[in-house]
């Protein structure tokens, strides 16, 4: 009977050691997670600031695209008018 209790006690000791090891790993992982959460928060703030800085550039690009479309439409109109005038000269 004593021998069975000794085996049971040894198994409990091994389980206790494992739990201690798991506790240490959990502490390390928690510290690592906290570090990565801080880094993520900093990066999200930085990304938000960067997006805010890009808004004027995006407006400028939209303006230039509109201007380019206007120039293309005006060029098309001028080309049509010149073509019609040249066609009218033939007749």
C-alpha positions in Angstrom: 0.0 0.0 0.0 2.9 2.4 0.8 4.4 1.7 -2.5 1.2 2.7 -4.3 1.1 6.0 -2.3 4.7 6.7 -3.2 4.0 6.2 -6.9 0.9 8.4 -6.6 3.0 11.0 -4.8 5.7 10.9 -7.5 3.1 11.3 -10.2 1.6 14.3 -8.4 5.1 15.8 -8.1 5.6 15.4 -11.8 2.2 17.1 -12.5 3.1 19.9 -10.1 6.4 20.4 -12.0 4.6 20.5 -15.3 2.1 23.0 -14.0 5.0 25.2 -12.8 6.6 25.0 -16.2 3.3 25.9 -17.9 2.9 28.8 -15.5 6.3 30.2 -16.5 5.6 29.8 -20.2 2.2 31.6 -19.6 4.0 34.5 -17.9 6.5 34.8 -20.8 3.7 34.7 -23.4 1.6 37.2 -21.5 4.6 39.7 -21.4 5.2 39.1 -25.1 1.6 39.6 -25.9 1.5 42.9 -24.0 4.6 44.0 -25.9 3.0 43.2 -29.3 -0.3 44.9 -28.3 1.6 48.1 -27.6 3.5 47.8 -30.9 0.2 47.3 -32.7 -1.4 50.3 -31.0 1.6 52.4 -32.1 1.4 51.2 -35.6 -2.3 51.7 -35.9 -1.9 55.3 -34.7 0.9 55.9 -37.1 -1.1 54.4 -40.0 -4.0 56.7 -39.1 -1.7 59.7 -39.1 -0.3 58.7 -42.4 -3.7 58.3 -43.9 -4.6 61.8 -42.7 -1.4 63.2 -44.3 -2.4 61.6 -47.6 -5.8 63.2 -47.8 -4.5 66.4 -49.5 -2.5 64.3 -52.0 -5.6 62.3 -52.8 -7.6 65.5 -53.4 -4.9 66.8 -55.7 -4.8 63.6 -57.7 -8.6 63.7 -58.1 -8.3 67.3 -59.2 -5.6 66.5 -61.8 -7.6 63.5 -63.1 -10.6 65.8 -63.6 -8.3 68.4 -65.4 -6.9 65.7 -67.6 -10.4 64.5 -68.5 -11.4 68.1 -69.4 -8.3 68.5 -71.6 -9.1 65.2 -73.3 -12.7 66.3 -74.0 -11.6 69.7 -75.3 -9.0 68.0 -77.5 -11.7 65.7 -78.9 -14.0 68.7 -79.6 -11.2 70.7 -81.3 -10.3 67.6 -83.4 -13.9 67.1 -84.4 -14.3 70.8 -85.4 -11.1 70.8 -87.4 -12.2 67.5 -89.1 -15.6 69.0 -90.0 -14.0 72.2 -91.3 -11.6 70.2 -93.5 -14.4 68.0 -94.6 -16.5 71.1 -95.5 -13.6 72.5 -97.6 -13.6 69.3 -99.7 -17.2 70.0 -100.8 
